[in-house]
Amino acid sequence: MKVEFALLTALHVAAILLMLGSLAGTTPAFGHPGGLASDGCHNDRRNGGRHCHGSGSSAPAPKKTGKGGAYYANCAAARAAGAAPVRRGQPGYGSHLDRDGDGVGCE
């Protein structure tokens, strides 16, 4: 009887410690709802363009193309590189940056 009581007490203590440990773990905090793309970014409907989460920087670095120009995955990347606004014909311009199709991206 004493052995069973000691075993049950030990199991209860272990269960309580596990519950407290799970409560003490960190949980991610989200500033807003919505999913993220595979690059950790999503469209910013309020301010236009895109913004990113969780990478430590606000925008991914521009990628170099084979032609010596730059490629910006989104307007946040173009702004971070100091290239925004980017006009049609300039290095880094892409139709994905030009929401209204007027030839000026990230305006």
N, C-alpha and C positions, 0 to 999 in steps of 0.2 A: 504494500500500500504506500509506504514512504517513497519507494523507488518510482512508482507511477506518478505520484504527486510531484516529485522533483523533475521528472521528465516532462510532464505537462507544463510546469512552471517555466522550464527552460525553453520549450517550444513557444509559449506565449511571449516570453521576453524576446526571442529571436524574431517573431512576427512583428512585434512592436518596433524593434530596431529597423527592420526592413521597411516598414511603413514610414518611419521618420526619415530614413535615408532617402526614400523616393520623394518625399516632400522637400527635402533640402536640395535636391538636384536643380540645376538651372533649367528654365524653360525659355524658349525663344519669345521675344517680345516683338510684336508686329505693330507698326505705326498705322497700318491700314490693311484692309482685306485685299485679297487678290492674289493671283498666282504669279510666279516668276518664270521667265523663259529659262532655257538651259544655261544662258550666260549670267543668270542672276539679276536680270534687268526686266523692266516692264514699261509699258506706255504710261506717261504721266498726263492724264487728260486735263488736269487743272492748269498746268504750266506749259504743256506741249512737250514734244520730244520724249525721251526715255530717261529713266534713272535706274540706278543699280543698288543692290543691297549685298551686304555680307562680304565684300571683297576687300574692305579696308580703304578702297579708293572709290570716288564717286563715279568713275567712268573707266571703261577698259581702254588700254592704250591703242593708238591707231596702228593698223597693220600696214606694212609696206607692200605695194603691189609689185609685180614683175617689171612694170614700166617705169619704176622710179618714183611713182606718185604715192600718195597716202590713201588709205581706205579707212573710213570711220564707220563703225558698226551702228552708231546712233549719234544723235545730236549732243548728248552728254560727252561723248568721246571727242567730238569736233570742238566743243567749247573748251574742254580741258586742255586741248592742244593749241588753243588760241586761233583756230581756223574758222570759227563761225562768225558771221554767216559765210557759207561757201557757195559760190556761184557756178552755174553750168560752165564747163570748160576748165575750171580750176582743179588742181590736184585734190582729190578727196571727195569731189562732188559725186553724189549718187542719187538716183530718183527716190530711194527709200528715205532720204533726208529732206526731200522737197514735198511736204504734205499737200500744198495747194497747186503744185505743178507750174509755178511761175518762173522757174529757173534759179531760184534762190533757196538753198537749203538751210535749215536751222536758223530761220530769221526770228 
